[in-house]
Amino acid sequence: MGGISLCYANLNKIDLANTYLAGIDLHGADLSGANLTNANLQGANLRGADLQGADLAGANLHAANLNYADLRGANLSGADVRGADFRVAKLSGANFCGVDLQGVDLEDVDLSEVEKI
């Protein structure tokens, strides 16, 4: 799906579980409340995307761009975030249970309100 652009698309509460979305451009998209469990978002551009309350459990976010993304209340348990860029992302209430954050760029991210790491 590389090369597809859904910038600023309204995809809130969409069910994309187990979907191959590697390399997709979702810059600024509204994915709040979306079901992205086990989705392959490797290398996806999610810069500035609204992922509030989204379920990303088990998702592949390897090398994804999540700069300025809003992940408040999102479930990222068991997600693969190796090499992902979370700079300036909003993470309060997010669930990172079972997630290896080694090598993840968390510059200017407040982790004090993250629910589980």
CORNOR-V534196 format. One record per run of one state. SS is the DSSP state (~ for helix, > for strand, _ for the rest). FROM is the first residue (numbers start at 1). TO is the last residue. If there is no record, write none. Layout:
SS,FROM,TO + SS,FROM,TO
This chain:
_,1,4 + >,5,5 + _,6,9 + >,10,10 + _,11,14 + >,15,15 + _,16,19 + >,20,20 + _,21,24 + >,25,25 + _,26,29 + >,30,30 + _,31,34 + >,35,35 + _,36,39 + >,40,40 + _,41,44 + >,45,45 + _,46,49 + >,50,50 + _,51,54 + >,55,55 + _,56,59 + >,60,60 + _,61,64 + >,65,65 + _,66,69 + >,70,70 + _,71,74 + >,75,75 + _,76,79 + >,80,80 + _,81,84 + >,85,85 + _,86,89 + >,90,90 + _,91,94 + >,95,95 + _,96,104 + >,105,105 + _,106,115 + >,116,116 + _,117,117
